[in-house]
Amino acid sequence: MPERYDIIVTGGGPAGLTAAIYARRAEKSVLILEKNGFGGQIAQSPRVDNFPGIPSVPGAELADRMLSHALGLGVEVDLAEVTGLERDGDGFTVRTPEGDYSAGAVIAATGAKHRRLGVEREEDFAGSGVCYCAVCDGAFFPGRPVAVVGGGDTAVRDALLLANTCSEVYVIHRRGEFRAEAANVEALRARENVRLVMNSRVCALLGEGALSGAVVEDVGTGERRELHVDGLFVAIGHESDNAPFAALAEVDAGGWFTAGETGVTRTPGLFVAGDCRSKSVKQLVTAAGDGAAAAVAACAYLDGKSL
């Protein structure tokens, strides 16, 4: 039989780490299961300037502080991908390829994952020219031409970052106007090495072994042309990673949990927190707030109390 924990938290981002800290302070045994790296998306941010009380800090440093805080309180962690969740008597069995785990309550803090373009050979070129994080991979393309796909704040910020070191930066957007902050768009238009490719979409990827270019199509005329780039940075938003929990919790059409602020789901003992939840504002502070609320609700559930 696997060791039983009071609470298992799936996801080691800000919501999951905050939930673990609150639960451990309530003297519950806590395990965090994280499939990639602790800190979530915030760990990839070069600088965080909007976390109360910390005017400016590298995202990786803030993530390390959160993890250290949790570990210092006695939270246990393990690198494992959750592939399934089953109600098991008065608790849950959490399935992973490495083995099963048992808990009285579960907090799903799965965050969000990068949305793919959905074009042929995209997965083949992932890590060989196709990238999803300019902060992580931009340093591999100094003095080389690259492209960014997207029209929101992330895409524009990525393009500005890449323009500092890359020879040319093409920004490919399917619409005629950006959805990003006006100040950032103005800064982008002022960069001499940025080329805007508007009303266009990527329809094919080129190269043998590594990416050598992309074919873009004008969405109005259907005209196609090739862009010779060594890197293609995809910044078209995120999608949910909630499939292992979908049978036990309500999700909307996009796969996001529809639970309220306390994270309570239709399954007693299962709670959700963070960017995996359907909500209007998805920020570091709201993820932390979700984690705290879900932990308080989970502890009340285990103690047989109502909120």
C-alpha positions as CSV (number, residue, x, y, z in Angstrom):
1,M,0.0,0.0,0.0
2,P,1.3,3.5,-0.8
3,E,2.0,5.9,2.0
4,R,-1.1,8.0,2.7
5,Y,-0.9,11.8,3.0
6,D,-3.5,14.1,4.3
7,I,-3.2,16.2,1.2
8,I,-1.6,15.7,-2.2
9,V,-1.2,18.8,-4.4
10,T,-0.8,18.2,-8.1
11,G,1.3,21.0,-9.5
12,G,4.2,23.0,-8.1
13,G,3.5,26.4,-9.4
14,P,2.6,29.4,-7.2
15,A,-1.0,28.0,-6.5
16,G,0.3,24.6,-5.6
17,L,3.2,25.8,-3.4
18,T,1.0,28.3,-1.6
19,A,-1.6,25.6,-1.0
20,A,1.1,23.3,0.4
21,I,2.5,26.0,2.7
22,Y,-1.0,26.8,4.1
23,A,-1.8,23.1,4.6
24,R,1.5,22.3,6.3
25,R,1.0,25.3,8.6
26,A,-2.3,23.6,9.6
27,E,-0.2,20.5,10.5
28,K,-1.3,18.3,7.6
29,S,1.0,16.0,5.9
30,V,1.5,17.3,2.3
31,L,3.0,15.9,-0.9
32,I,3.4,18.0,-4.1
33,L,3.6,16.1,-7.4
34,E,5.1,18.2,-10.2
35,K,5.9,16.8,-13.6
36,N,8.3,19.5,-14.9
37,G,9.8,22.1,-12.7
38,F,8.8,23.9,-9.6
39,G,7.5,27.5,-9.9
40,G,5.4,27.1,-13.0
41,Q,5.4,29.8,-15.6
42,I,6.7,32.4,-13.1
43,A,10.0,30.6,-13.0
44,Q,10.5,31.5,-16.7
45,S,9.9,35.3,-16.2
46,P,13.1,37.4,-16.3
47,R,11.6,39.8,-13.6
48,V,8.5,40.0,-11.5
49,D,7.5,43.5,-10.5
50,N,4.0,43.0,-9.3
51,F,4.2,40.8,-6.3
52,P,3.2,42.8,-3.2
53,G,6.2,43.5,-0.9
54,I,8.8,42.5,-3.4
55,P,9.2,45.4,-5.8
56,S,11.4,43.5,-8.3
57,V,12.8,39.9,-8.3
58,P,13.8,37.4,-11.0
59,G,11.0,34.9,-11.5
60,A,13.4,31.9,-11.0
61,E,14.5,33.4,-7.6
62,L,10.9,33.9,-6.5
63,A,10.1,30.4,-7.5
64,D,13.1,29.1,-5.5
65,R,12.0,31.1,-2.4
66,M,8.5,29.6,-2.6
67,L,9.8,26.1,-2.9
68,S,12.3,26.6,-0.1
69,H,9.5,28.0,2.1
70,A,7.4,24.9,1.5
71,L,10.3,22.5,2.0
72,G,11.3,24.3,5.2
73,L,7.9,23.6,6.7
74,G,8.2,19.9,5.9
75,V,6.3,19.7,2.6
76,E,7.4,16.6,0.6
77,V,7.9,16.9,-3.2
78,D,8.2,14.4,-6.0
79,L,8.7,14.7,-9.8
80,A,5.9,12.7,-11.3
81,E,3.1,13.3,-13.9
82,V,-0.4,12.6,-12.6
83,T,-2.2,10.5,-15.2
84,G,-5.3,9.7,-13.2
85,L,-7.3,10.2,-10.1
86,E,-9.8,7.8,-8.5
87,R,-12.0,8.1,-5.5
88,D,-11.0,5.4,-3.1
89,G,-13.2,4.9,0.0
90,D,-12.7,7.9,2.2
91,G,-9.8,9.3,0.1
92,F,-8.1,9.2,-3.3
93,T,-5.7,7.2,-5.3
94,V,-3.4,9.4,-7.5
95,R,-2.0,7.5,-10.5
96,T,1.4,8.3,-12.0
97,P,3.8,6.3,-14.3
98,E,6.1,5.9,-11.3
99,G,3.5,4.4,-9.0
100,D,0.4,5.3,-7.0
101,Y,-0.1,7.7,-4.1
102,S,-2.8,7.9,-1.5
103,A,-4.4,11.0,0.1
104,G,-7.4,12.1,2.1
105,A,-7.8,15.2,0.0
106,V,-6.4,16.4,-3.3
107,I,-5.8,20.0,-4.6
108,A,-5.4,20.2,-8.3
109,A,-3.2,23.1,-9.2
110,T,-2.2,22.0,-12.7
111,G,-1.8,25.5,-14.1
112,A,-1.8,25.9,-17.9
113,K,0.3,24.7,-20.8
114,H,1.4,26.4,-24.0
115,R,-1.1,26.2,-26.9
116,R,0.4,24.5,-30.0
117,L,0.1,25.9,-33.5
118,G,-1.3,22.7,-34.8
119,V,0.7,22.6,-38.0
120,E,2.4,19.6,-39.5
121,R,5.9,18.8,-38.2
122,E,5.5,21.1,-35.2
123,E,6.4,18.4,-32.7
124,D,9.3,17.3,-34.9
125,F,10.9,20.7,-34.6
126,A,10.1,21.3,-31.0
127,G,13.4,22.0,-29.4
128,S,15.0,22.2,-32.8
129,G,13.8,25.6,-33.8
130,V,10.2,25.7,-32.6
131,C,10.1,27.2,-29.1
132,Y,7.4,28.2,-26.6
133,C,9.4,30.4,-24.2
134,A,11.5,33.3,-25.4
135,V,13.0,33.8,-22.0
136,C,14.2,30.2,-21.9
137,D,15.4,29.7,-25.5
138,G,16.0,33.2,-26.9
139,A,19.7,33.0,-25.9
140,F,20.2,30.2,-28.5
141,F,19.6,32.6,-31.4
142,P,22.0,35.5,-31.1
143,G,22.5,37.3,-34.4
144,R,20.0,35.0,-36.2
145,P,16.6,35.6,-37.7
146,V,13.6,34.4,-35.7
147,A,9.8,34.8,-35.7
148,V,7.2,35.2,-33.0
149,V,3.6,34.0,-33.6
150,G,0.9,35.8,-31.7
151,G,-0.7,39.2,-31.1
152,G,-1.2,39.4,-27.3
153,D,1.0,40.8,-24.5
154,T,3.2,37.7,-24.3
155,A,3.9,37.7,-28.0
156,V,4.8,41.4,-28.1
157,R,7.0,41.1,-25.0
158,D,8.7,38.1,-26.5
159,A,9.4,40.0,-29.7
160,L,10.9,42.9,-27.8
161,L,13.1,40.6,-25.8
162,L,14.3,38.8,-28.9
163,A,14.9,42.0,-30.8
164,N,17.7,42.8,-28.3
165,T,19.9,40.0,-29.6
166,C,18.5,38.6,-32.9
167,S,19.2,40.0,-36.3
168,E,15.6,40.1,-37.4
169,V,12.3,39.4,-35.6
170,Y,9.2,38.7,-37.6
171,V,5.9,39.0,-35.7
172,I,3.2,36.9,-37.3
173,H,-0.3,37.7,-36.3
174,R,-3.6,36.5,-37.8
175,R,-5.3,39.8,-37.2
176,G,-4.7,43.4,-38.4
177,E,-4.3,44.8,-34.9
178,F,-2.5,43.7,-31.8
179,R,-4.3,42.8,-28.5
180,A,-1.3,43.7,-26.4
181,E,-0.8,46.9,-24.3
182,A,-0.5,50.0,-26.5
183,A,2.8,51.0,-24.9
184,N,4.4,47.7,-25.8
185,V,3.0,47.7,-29.3
186,E,4.4,51.2,-29.8
187,A,7.8,50.1,-28.5
188,L,7.7,47.1,-30.9
189,R,6.9,49.3,-33.9
190,A,9.9,51.4,-33.1
191,R,12.4,48.6,-33.3
192,E,14.3,48.7,-36.6
193,N,14.9,45.0,-36.8
194,V,11.2,44.0,-36.2
195,R,9.1,43.0,-39.2
196,L,5.3,42.9,-38.7
197,V,3.5,40.2,-40.7
198,M,-0.1,41.0,-40.1
199,N,-3.3,39.2,-41.2
200,S,-1.3,36.1,-41.6
201,R,-0.9,32.6,-40.2
202,V,1.8,29.9,-40.2
203,C,0.7,27.1,-42.5
204,A,3.9,25.0,-42.9
205,L,7.3,24.6,-41.3
206,L,10.5,24.1,-43.3
207,G,13.8,22.3,-42.6
208,E,15.6,19.0,-42.3
209,G,16.5,18.1,-38.8
210,A,16.3,21.7,-37.6
211,L,13.9,24.5,-38.5
212,S,15.0,26.6,-41.5
213,G,11.9,28.6,-42.2
214,A,8.1,28.9,-42.1
215,V,5.5,29.4,-44.8
216,V,3.0,32.1,-43.9
217,E,-0.4,32.6,-45.6
218,D,-2.3,35.9,-45.9
219,V,-5.7,35.1,-44.3
220,G,-7.5,37.4,-46.7
221,T,-5.9,36.7,-50.1
222,G,-4.5,33.2,-49.5
223,E,-1.1,34.4,-50.8
224,R,1.8,32.4,-49.4
225,R,5.5,33.3,-48.8
226,E,8.5,31.8,-47.1
227,L,10.2,33.4,-44.1
228,H,13.8,32.2,-43.6
229,V,14.1,32.0,-39.8
230,D,16.1,29.7,-37.5
231,G,13.7,30.0,-34.6
232,L,9.9,30.2,-34.3
233,F,8.5,31.3,-30.9
234,V,4.9,30.3,-30.4
235,A,3.0,32.7,-28.1
236,I,-0.7,32.1,-28.8
237,G,-1.9,31.5,-25.3
238,H,-2.4,28.5,-23.1
239,E,-4.7,25.5,-22.7
240,S,-5.8,23.5,-19.7
241,D,-4.0,20.3,-18.5
242,N,-7.0,19.0,-16.4
243,A,-7.8,15.8,-18.3
244,P,-6.8,13.5,-15.4
245,F,-9.4,15.2,-13.2
246,A,-12.2,15.8,-15.7
247,A,-14.4,12.9,-14.5
248,L,-14.5,14.2,-10.9
249,A,-14.7,18.0,-11.4
250,E,-16.7,20.3,-13.6
251,V,-14.9,21.8,-16.6
252,D,-16.0,24.3,-19.2
253,A,-15.8,24.0,-23.0
254,G,-12.1,24.9,-22.8
255,G,-11.3,22.3,-20.2
256,W,-10.9,24.8,-17.3
257,F,-12.3,24.0,-13.9
258,T,-15.4,25.9,-13.1
259,A,-15.1,25.8,-9.3
260,G,-15.6,28.9,-7.3
261,E,-13.0,30.8,-5.2
262,T,-12.9,28.1,-2.5
263,G,-11.9,25.5,-5.1
264,V,-14.7,23.1,-4.0
265,T,-15.7,20.6,-6.7
266,R,-18.6,18.2,-7.1
267,T,-16.4,15.5,-5.6
268,P,-15.9,15.8,-1.8
269,G,-12.2,16.1,-1.0
270,L,-11.1,17.4,-4.4
271,F,-10.3,21.0,-4.7
272,V,-8.8,23.2,-7.5
273,A,-6.6,26.3,-7.5
274,G,-4.7,28.6,-9.8
275,D,-4.7,29.2,-13.5
276,C,-6.3,25.8,-14.1
277,R,-9.5,27.4,-12.9
278,S,-11.8,29.4,-15.2
279,K,-11.6,33.0,-14.1
280,S,-11.1,36.5,-15.5
281,V,-7.8,37.3,-14.0
282,K,-4.9,34.9,-14.1
283,Q,-1.9,36.4,-12.3
284,L,0.7,35.4,-9.8
285,V,-1.2,37.0,-6.9
286,T,-4.5,35.4,-7.8
287,A,-2.8,32.0,-8.2
288,A,-1.4,32.4,-4.7
289,G,-4.8,33.5,-3.4
290,D,-6.5,30.4,-5.0
291,G,-3.9,28.1,-3.3
292,A,-4.6,29.6,0.1
293,A,-8.3,29.3,-0.3
294,A,-8.2,25.7,-1.5
295,A,-5.9,24.7,1.3
296,V,-8.1,26.2,3.9
297,A,-11.1,24.4,2.4
298,A,-9.2,21.1,2.2
299,C,-8.1,21.3,5.8
300,A,-11.7,22.1,6.9
301,Y,-12.9,19.1,4.9
302,L,-10.4,16.8,6.6
303,D,-11.3,18.1,10.0
304,G,-15.0,17.6,9.4
305,K,-15.8,21.3,9.5
306,S,-17.7,23.5,7.1
307,L,-16.4,26.8,5.8
